[in-house]
């Protein structure tokens, strides 16, 4: 199992949008829970959104209605569509894969910066 690889971060103005992608490897993607976490400077890493193998989703209250998590099992990829971005969304976004054996795999992270 290789760690997931994130892409799609960048600098955007408040109110803008970004789409993050995370490509996972291995045969366990379709049976894994996938999630996005973020870590702002000086703060702890927090869950942003998660999606189960069955497609159920949950979101942090701070992003509900603005962010959407989805997955494409044919491509072993999970996405995070982020709309109406705010400066407080700034941070490093990490992809997490949790398989049924409770193994955790983390990506290296991608920086998202929202300017006011």
C-alpha positions, 0 to 999 in steps of 0.5 A: 500500500502506497500513501495517497497523493493529493493535488489541486491546492493553491491560492484563491481569493475569498469567495472562490473555489478549488477542487482537491483530488486524492489518488490512492493506490492498492486494491483496498480503495473501494472498501476504504473510508476516505477523508480530508483533514486540514491543519491551520498554522498553530492548530490541530489537524481537524476532520473536514469531510469523510465518505464511506465505501458505501457513499455516506458522507459527513462534514465539519459544521464549518464547511457544510453547504460549501464543500462536497466530498465524492469518490470515483472508485474506477479511478481510486480517487476522492475529491473535495469540491470547495466553494465560497472559500473563506480565509479561515479555510486556509491550511494544509489539506491531507487525504486519509485512507482508512481500510477495514483493517483499521490501517491509516494512510496519509498523503503529504498534504496540499496547501490551500490559501484563501486571501481576504 
